[in-house]
Structure formats: C-alpha cells, structure tokens
Amino acid sequence: NIHLPPRFITHGDLYDAVLRFSAWLTMQGLVQRPKVVDGEILKARPVAMLMSSDVAWFITFVSLLRLGVPVVHAGGRPHSRHLRFCFRDVPQPPYQQ
C-alpha cells in the first residue's frame, strides 16, 4: 500500500521470508526441483517472473533459486508480442512430481 509509511526490513526478515516462501512453493507443488532419475539429472522447469520489482520480487526470485529452479526475469514492462517471441519454443511438458 503506497499510503503506508515505509517499513524497515532486516536481513533476518528477508532470510525468513525466503525460507517460508520456498517451503510454501514446495508444499503446494508449484515448482519442480531438480532430481536424479535412473542416474541422470532431471532439470527443473524454468519459471518466468512477470511482476513488479519490489521486495516480493526479490523474495520470489531468491526462493526459486534456493530450490534450484532457473528463473527468467521478464519484467520491465515488455510488450506481449516480445514475450511470445521469447517463449515461442519453450515446450510445455505435463507437470510430474
């Protein structure tokens, strides 16, 4: 809320928020972490972040990196045709746990 005064956030606050959010993402099954299957590494599917640059962006970004998920920052107000071009060849495999 832009009408509230700024709040100070400590490194400890950020650390706790990243731990909580990465745990929540995992519990909800919203991310695919890298894992070893039959002796081969199955990489995590990348996630594109299209959100405003604020503390929530930072927490989300670091939480995904902490889980081993590749992150693409698609911010900066890109036009929809630019996003379609960037992600046109990205396969959409069914999610498997």
C-alpha positions in Angstrom: 0.0 0.0 0.0 1.6 3.3 -1.1 -0.2 5.2 1.6 1.5 3.4 4.4 4.9 4.6 5.8 8.0 2.6 4.7 8.9 -0.4 6.8 12.4 -1.4 7.5 13.3 -5.0 6.6 16.3 -6.7 8.1 18.4 -9.4 6.5 16.9 -11.8 9.0 13.4 -10.8 7.8 14.4 -11.5 4.2 16.0 -14.8 5.1 12.9 -15.9 7.0 10.6 -14.8 4.1 12.7 -16.7 1.6 12.7 -19.9 3.7 8.9 -19.7 4.3 8.1 -18.9 0.6 10.3 -21.7 -0.8 8.7 -24.1 1.7 5.2 -23.0 0.6 6.1 -23.4 -3.1 7.3 -26.9 -2.4 4.3 -27.8 -0.2 1.8 -26.5 -2.8 3.6 -28.5 -5.6 4.2 -25.3 -7.6 7.8 -26.0 -8.5 9.7 -28.9 -9.9 13.0 -29.3 -8.2 16.0 -30.9 -10.0 16.3 -34.6 -9.1 18.2 -37.7 -10.1 16.2 -40.3 -12.0 17.8 -43.5 -13.2 21.3 -42.0 -12.6 20.5 -38.9 -14.8 19.7 -35.4 -13.6 16.2 -34.2 -14.4 16.5 -30.5 -14.5 13.8 -28.2 -13.0 11.5 -26.4 -15.4 12.3 -22.7 -15.7 10.0 -20.1 -14.3 9.4 -16.7 -15.9 8.7 -13.9 -13.4 6.5 -11.2 -14.7 5.9 -9.0 -11.7 6.7 -5.5 -10.3 10.2 -5.0 -8.9 9.7 -4.8 -5.1 10.7 -6.8 -2.1 8.2 -9.5 -3.1 10.0 -9.9 -6.4 13.3 -10.4 -4.5 11.8 -12.9 -2.1 10.3 -14.9 -5.0 13.4 -14.8 -7.1 15.7 -16.0 -4.3 13.2 -18.6 -3.1 13.1 -20.1 -6.6 16.9 -20.1 -6.9 17.2 -21.7 -3.5 15.1 -24.6 -4.8 17.3 -25.0 -7.9 14.7 -23.6 -10.3 16.1 -21.5 -13.2 14.4 -18.1 -13.2 13.8 -15.7 -16.2 13.1 -12.1 -15.2 10.5 -10.9 -17.8 9.9 -7.5 -16.2 10.5 -4.0 -17.4 7.0 -3.8 -19.0 7.7 -5.9 -22.0 5.1 -5.9 -24.8 3.1 -9.1 -25.2 4.5 -9.8 -28.6 8.0 -9.7 -27.2 7.1 -12.2 -24.6 5.5 -14.5 -27.2 8.7 -14.3 -29.2 10.9 -15.1 -26.2 8.9 -18.1 -25.1 7.7 -19.4 -28.5 9.9 -22.5 -28.5 9.6 -23.4 -24.8 8.0 -26.8 -24.5 5.1 -27.2 -22.1 5.6 -30.7 -20.6 3.0 -32.0 -18.2 4.0 -31.4 -14.6 5.1 -34.6 -12.9 6.1 -35.0 -9.3 
